[in-house]
Amino acid sequence: MAVLPRRDFLALGGAAAVAALLPGRAFADIATGTKLHGLSAFGDLKYKPDFTHFDYVNVDAPTGGIFNFAPPNWGYNQDTQTFNTLNSFANKGDAPPRMEMCFDALMVSALDEPDAVYGEIADGVTLSDDRNGFTFSLRSQARFHDGTPLTAQDAAFTFKLYKDKGHPDLSLSLTHMVDAVAVDDRTLRLTFSGKQSARTVLNIVQFPILSRAFYTANPFDSSQLNPPLGSGAYKVGSFSAGAWIEYERVANHWGRDLPVNRGLNNFDIIRIEFYQNRTAGFEAFKKGEITYREEFTSRVWATAYDFPALTAGKVVKHEFPAEKKPAMQGTAVNQRREQFRDARVRQAIALCFDFEWTRRNFFYGSYERSQSCFEKSAFRAEGPPSPEELALLEPLRSQLPAEVFGEAVMQPASDGSGRDRKLLGQAAKLLAAAGWKRSGDFVVNDRGSRLSAEIMVDDDTFVQIYSPWVANMKAIGIDATIRLVDSAQYQSRQATFDFDLLSAAFSFSATPTRDDLEVFFHSSTANVSGSRNLPGVADPAIDTLIDAVGAAKDRETLTVAMRALDRVLRARRDWIPSWFLANHRSAYWDMFGFPEQKPDFGFPVEALWWFDKGKAAKIGKG
């Protein structure tokens, strides 16, 4: 259930202004009126204007071969179990993962820097004196796949379209965009109102640029199975709706030799097949129908990787280190439902989840308990608030739970029995304090209505994992159930917030912006269909702290603001933290080459790796 909104996108940096980009300097201090080749939120850019390639790629990687994989992450309206549209950027429908590989962007991220991007379609950007305007110079060689020029008119059209009709992952960052203007074919100017975050541009420069001609002739909606005209390293090849899709490498891709692209996108074909459950996908991997898989089921990782191809050395089982980015995995408790608006009810539900028992019986000891909304990062709050955090929190004291000002809220460890009487007793007392009284097998409110809680899932694996949690909720009087739905229904109900409890995993950028956080936690997104604000968080105090993150002038103040935000989110109990894994559990048929050093801030295997003919021949896959 690893959903990765593709907003892990970073920023731009300076050519002649490199000297101005000193450590600790904020984006707002970068010189205006000077053409920049990239931008970093804080500090120097690693790569100078004349760089030839990123350090983490193999510029001599051969091209060729097929990479058939099960995507471990996805974003926008994408789905790994089915697809019924090829428009990945609309707010409805189910699109196949990796459609974004068919499009280029103004800038692209460097995966070995926490907050830097460099020019792709744009060879530079100039900031206006008031820092509300960004003028991009576009490369004259930029082309769509049909050979027509990619112009500033296409880019301006794209940003306006996203603002008006795009998926919330796109439209919300453009809330304060005033205009997108093509000054001429090669010059794009984006203007903002001044209300935007100082680092808003760090998100939008990586949005896929669309063809104005294509989406003038074709509707921008979720009914499209007509392959869109793109400009990227890949284009849509053969496909069968809901079953499989192939992306074909564009041999004459206009940007193939740009510094930001050299050594990347080496496979001739990237193929994705769609399975209704994990078991079917694993069986396909064992047969070699899928050649790369990241394993998310601990039982399978611990016990099922003993099939003939692995024991014969044809399949490799390997763990790669996780990225150095904040991550959140948990269960959203939907406060649009009246019964979940009291934090004591949400806390009681959380106390019913016995992680220690689950870890031993289902996870084979491989997962750690999540505590933070920004796990695996320096943004995780620890201990009592620091003086710097208190400076942000004290003015909001009357609006915040008292727990915010003590030790950072932690999920208590159980006795591992699966039914910890102490924790369940605490949960029952919380329900009683919130006005839920026992009546027979259930608790009811003053109107006699039961407290019901349905966990919605889209895979049998979670039915097994969550059944003991449901049993514990029933033990304290909650009318708890699990509902297994198909992937399309799951996607639709998540987008329209039609659920009680729903689990998800997300990854944030290494340098979160206000726009990143608004999609998840801001009151403005609580009722925006398709947003990631699954619990319906609508709290002015949270909004204020998100503003503080957006206003951070250096990484130190950013960290303080993020820790303060984490502290409040944990005390509110909008999300019930679940678990996290320190590494990528990967398995692959031994027919690939890859860089020895994995970059710290991304792991796009399909872009970084390459087909090794010699290895493939040895295992009969040549």
C-alpha positions, 0 to 999 in steps of 0.5 A: 500500500505504498502510495507515493504522491509525486510531489517529492520534487525539489527546486532550481539553482544559480549560474552566475549567482552561484557565489550567492548560494552560500550554506544557510542562505534562503531561497528568498536571498537568491539574486534576482535578474540573473539567469540561474541553471538550477535552484536549491532551497538552502545552500550551494548547488552540488552541480555547477553550470557546466556539469555533464551528468549526475554522479549516481548514474552510469553514463556508459550504461547500454540501452536495450532489453525489457524491464517488467516490474511491479511498481512499488510506488505511484502517485496522482490518480494511478493504480497498480491493480487496474487502469481505465484511462491514460490521463494520469493528471486528471482528478478521476479515473485509474491511470497506470503508474509511470505515465509521467515518464512520457513527459518532460518538465521544466526542471528535474531533481538531483537524487543525491541532493535534498533540495535541488533541481536542474534544467531540462526543458528550461535551460535557465530561470530568472527571478523578478525583483519582487520574487513573485515572477519566474521567467524560464528560457526554454531550449529550442531543441525541445520536441514532442514525440511527433516532431513538433516543437515544445513551446512556451505556449504549451507550458503556459497552457499546461499550468493553466489546465492543471490549476483549473482541472488537474489532480490536487497533487498538481492544482493545489500548488498552483492556487496562488499562480496569477498567470502563465504567459508565453512571452514568445515561443521560448520564454515562459513567465509564471506570476504568483500573487505573493501569498505563495510559499517562497518555495512553491516554485520548487514543486511546480517546475517538475510538473509534466508539460503537456501538448496544447494541440493534443488537449485542445483536440482531446478532452482532458478527462478520465475517459481517455485511452488515447495515448497522449502526445508526450515529449519524454524519454518514453511513450505509450506502446502496446497496452490492454486496458486494466491488464498490462501496458508497455512504455517504449523508449524514444530512441531519438528523444530530444533531451537524451544527451542533456546532463540531467538525462545522461545515463538514465532511461536505458531500457527499451521497454518498461512493462507493467502488468496488473494483478488483483492481489499480491499473491498473483503478482508474486507467482508471476515473479517466480515464473519470470513474467515479472523481473523486478519486485519490491516485497511488502509482505513480511511473511512472503519475504521470510518464507516464500523466497525458496523457489527454484529460480532463486535457489538456482541463483537466477533470482537475487534477493537483496536489501537496498537502504531506504531514502533519507526522506521523511515518510509516513505510514498509518491509518487515517481516521475520517473526521468527516464522520461524526463519531471520530471527531473526538480525539479520545475515540481516535486514541481508543481505536489506536490502543486496540492495535497490538503492534508487538503481536502483529510484528511477531505473528505477521511481520517476522520481526522485520518492521519497526513501529511508526511514531511520527508523521515524518519517520526516518528523518530529523523532523521527528519530534523527540522528548519535550519541546525545545525552546525554539519549538515553544516559540512557535507553540506557545502562541497557539497553546489555547488551541492545542492539546495539552499533550503537545507541551510534554514528551512527544506522543508515543504509541504505547508498547503492548504486552504482545499478547494480542489482547493487552488488558491494560491498554484495552482498559484504557481504551474503554475508559476513553470511550466512556469519557467521550460519551459512549456507554456500554449497552450489551455487546456495543457502546452507544451514544446518547441517541442510542447509536452504536460506535461503528468503525469500518476499515477499508482495504483492497488486498486480502493481506490487510484483511489478515493483518487487521482482523485482530485489531477489529477483534480488539475493537469489538472487545471494547464495544466498537462495532468494527468491521473490515471491508475488502473492495476492488481497486477501482472502488478503493481509489474512488472512495479514497478520493471522495473520502467515503470511508471510516478508516483507511491505511496508506503510506506516503513519502515527503521531499527531503526539504518539505515545502508548505505546498507539500504539507497543505495537501496532507494536513491543511484545512484548505484541503480537508474537502478537496476531492483527491487530496491526501488529507484523508482524515479531514484535518481542519485546524487553524493551529496546524495551518499556522505551523504549516505557514511557519514551515513555508517561511523557514529561512534555513534548514535549522528553522525548517527543522524546528517548524517541522518538529513542532508540526509533528508534535501537534499532529501526533497529539491530535491523533488524526493518523494512527501510526503503523509501521515502517521498514528501514530498507527496500526489500528487493528481488530481481532476476539477475539480468540487470546492472545498476550503479554501485552507490544508490542515491540518498533521495530517490530509487527509480530502478526503472530509470537508473538500472540497465539490461545486462546481456551477459547476465541475461544469457547466463540465466536463459533470459538473453 
